[in-house]
């Protein structure tokens, strides 16, 4: 297991380097000058050039990239052009918000996805199965930002049950934290739950056709015990892969959701960084997203061997 984890981390290094290089070049191809955004259009040319030299933006791109990458390897993600704060400090301040949002969205997605999938699989070809299929298709098809706005209109403006914007730290008020995160988490969880629903149903139907399920039924086990004790655990293995991939979608969706609900997370940080051409912020935040996604997929692979002890993880 340890050898496999070390191998996967070693293989992830080129991926991180590739993403960092792509992000570095892409943000510089976006029209706009970060120094002019910071100083305004009426800035004097000498001031612009002086600040550009201060941040090293007057150097060739390859030189800038090598210098930035060297600093990253030392744990320094640079300094924000807009706020002049260390990028690493800004990320650490906002990371808990995005982690809370992602975890809550994932939990809601599992709750919304797995029980209906089990219900549909055990009632294959019936009305229940058809209804679950329609709901899952709608959940996948509806755009996340549009769904978030509908949730805001319904639960905040009309029913006045939940706040539409803002954030309360977990350590200050747990109930308030949950109330502020519930709507944005639902906006991310509904499409996720629909995806899990479809994959879980297909996986369960495949498991139901296995010999050990027929043997369990022949021994007199009830449908509930057969599903919970034998089918569900084995059906989860391919679904876990989907969940690991969907976590990347949650992180990407957080960029829009955090902007809509005014949450001070990493998604909003990278959005503001792109809007103001704040190169160090965008590069540092995208790099953080990449590392998180790689670690989550590594965790998913490890969970395979936990759920099914027959699976052995070996480094190739």
PEFENPE-V860673 format. One record per residue. N is the residue number from 1. RES is the residue in three letters. PSI is psi as a letter, one per 20 degrees, with the letter a starting at -180 (999 if undefined). OMEGA is omega in whole degrees, -180 to 180 (* if undefined). Layout:
n res psi omega
N RES PSI OMEGA
N RES PSI OMEGA
This chain:
n res psi omega
1 UNK g -180
2 UNK g 179
3 UNK h 179
4 UNK g -179
5 UNK g 179
6 UNK g 179
7 UNK g -180
8 UNK h 178
9 UNK h 178
10 UNK g 179
11 UNK h -178
12 UNK i -178
13 UNK g 178
14 UNK h 179
15 UNK g 179
16 UNK g 179
17 UNK g 179
18 UNK g 179
19 UNK g -180
20 UNK g 180
21 UNK g 179
22 UNK g 180
23 UNK g 180
24 UNK g -179
25 UNK h -176
26 UNK g -177
27 UNK h 179
28 UNK i 175
29 UNK i 177
30 UNK p 180
31 UNK q 179
32 UNK q -180
33 UNK o -178
34 UNK h -180
35 UNK g 177
36 UNK h 176
37 UNK h -178
38 UNK g -175
39 UNK h -178
40 UNK r -176
41 UNK i -178
42 UNK j -178
43 UNK q 178
44 UNK q -176
45 UNK h -180
46 UNK h 178
47 UNK g 180
48 UNK g -179
49 UNK h 179
50 UNK g 180
51 UNK h 177
52 UNK g 177
53 UNK h 180
54 UNK h -179
55 UNK j 177
56 UNK j -177
57 UNK i 178
58 UNK i -179
59 UNK r 176
60 UNK q -178
61 UNK g 179
62 UNK h 179
63 UNK g 179
64 UNK g -178
65 UNK g -179
66 UNK g 180
67 UNK g 179
68 UNK g -180
69 UNK h 178
70 UNK g 178
71 UNK h 179
72 UNK g 179
73 UNK h 176
74 UNK i -179
75 UNK j -179
76 UNK o 180
77 UNK j 178
78 UNK a -177
79 UNK p 179
80 UNK p 177
81 UNK h -175
82 UNK g -176
83 UNK i -178
84 UNK j 175
85 UNK q 173
86 UNK p -178
87 UNK h 179
88 UNK h 179
89 UNK g 179
90 UNK g -180
91 UNK g 180
92 UNK h 179
93 UNK h -174
94 UNK i -178
95 UNK g 180
96 UNK h -180
97 UNK g -179
98 UNK h 178
99 UNK g 178
100 UNK g -180
101 UNK g -179
102 UNK g -179
103 UNK g 180
104 UNK g 179
105 UNK g 180
106 UNK g 178
107 UNK g 178
108 UNK h 179
109 UNK h 177
110 UNK g 180
111 UNK g -179
112 UNK h -173
113 UNK g -171
114 UNK g -179
115 UNK g 177
116 UNK h 179
117 UNK g 177
118 UNK g 179
119 UNK g -180
120 UNK g -178
121 UNK h 180
122 UNK i 177
123 UNK l -176
124 UNK p 178
125 UNK j -179
126 UNK r -177
127 UNK g -180
128 UNK g 179
129 UNK g -180
130 UNK g 180
131 UNK g 179
132 UNK h 178
133 UNK g 179
134 UNK g -180
135 UNK g -180
136 UNK h 179
137 UNK g 177
138 UNK g -180
139 UNK h 179
140 UNK h -173
141 UNK h -175
142 UNK p 177
143 UNK q -176
144 UNK g -178
145 UNK h 179
146 UNK h 178
147 UNK g 179
148 UNK g 179
149 UNK g 177
150 UNK g 178
151 UNK g 178
152 UNK g 180
153 UNK g -175
154 UNK g -171
155 UNK h -178
156 UNK g -175
157 UNK g -176
158 UNK g -178
159 UNK h 179
160 UNK l -180
161 UNK h -175
162 UNK q 177
163 UNK q -177
164 UNK h -179
165 UNK r 176
166 UNK r -178
167 UNK p 175
168 UNK p -180
169 UNK q -178
170 UNK h -177
171 UNK i 179
172 UNK g -178
173 UNK o -177
174 UNK g 180
175 UNK g 178
176 UNK h 177
177 UNK g 180
178 UNK g -179
179 UNK h -179
180 UNK h -178
181 UNK i -173
182 UNK g -180
183 UNK g 177
184 UNK h 178
185 UNK h 177
186 UNK h 178
187 UNK h 177
188 UNK h -172
189 UNK h -177
190 UNK g 174
191 UNK h 178
192 UNK g 179
193 UNK h 178
194 UNK g 178
195 UNK g 178
196 UNK h -179
197 UNK g -178
198 UNK g -179
199 UNK h -179
200 UNK h 178
201 UNK g 180
202 UNK g -180
203 UNK g 179
204 UNK g 180
205 UNK h 177
206 UNK g 180
207 UNK h -180
208 UNK h -180
209 UNK j -179
210 UNK q -176
211 UNK h -176
212 UNK h 176
213 UNK g 177
214 UNK h 178
215 UNK g 179
216 UNK g 179
217 UNK h 179
218 UNK h 178
219 UNK i 176
220 UNK j 178
221 UNK q 178
222 UNK r 179
223 UNK g -178
224 UNK g 180
225 UNK h 179
226 UNK g -179
227 UNK g -175
228 UNK h -173
229 UNK h -173
230 UNK g -170
231 UNK g -171
232 UNK g -177
233 UNK g -180
234 UNK h 179
235 UNK h -178
236 UNK h -173
237 UNK g 177
238 UNK h -180
239 UNK h 179
240 UNK h 177
241 UNK g 179
242 UNK g -180
243 UNK g 179
244 UNK g 178
245 UNK h -178
246 UNK h 176
247 UNK h 174
248 UNK h 176
249 UNK h 177
250 UNK g 179
251 UNK g 177
252 UNK h 179
253 UNK h 179
254 UNK h 179
255 UNK g -179
256 UNK g -176
257 UNK g 180
258 UNK h 177
259 UNK g -179
260 UNK g -175
261 UNK j 177
262 UNK l 178
263 UNK p -178
264 UNK m -179
265 UNK a -179
266 UNK h 179
267 UNK g 178
268 UNK h 178
269 UNK g -180
270 UNK h 177
271 UNK g 178
272 UNK h 179
273 UNK g 178
274 UNK g -178
275 UNK h -177
276 UNK j -179
277 UNK k 180
278 UNK n -173
279 UNK g -177
280 UNK h 180
281 UNK g -179
282 UNK g -179
283 UNK g -179
284 UNK h -179
285 UNK g 178
286 UNK h 177
287 UNK h 178
288 UNK g 177
289 UNK g -179
290 UNK g -179
291 UNK g 179
292 UNK g -179
293 UNK g 179
294 UNK g -180
295 UNK h 179
296 UNK g 179
297 UNK h 174
298 UNK g 177
299 UNK h 178
300 UNK g 179
301 UNK h 179
302 UNK h 180
303 UNK h 177
304 UNK g -176
305 UNK h 178
306 UNK g -179
307 UNK g -180
308 UNK o -176
309 UNK i 178
310 UNK i -178
311 UNK p 178
312 UNK p -179
313 UNK o -179
314 UNK q 177
315 UNK p -180
316 UNK 999 *
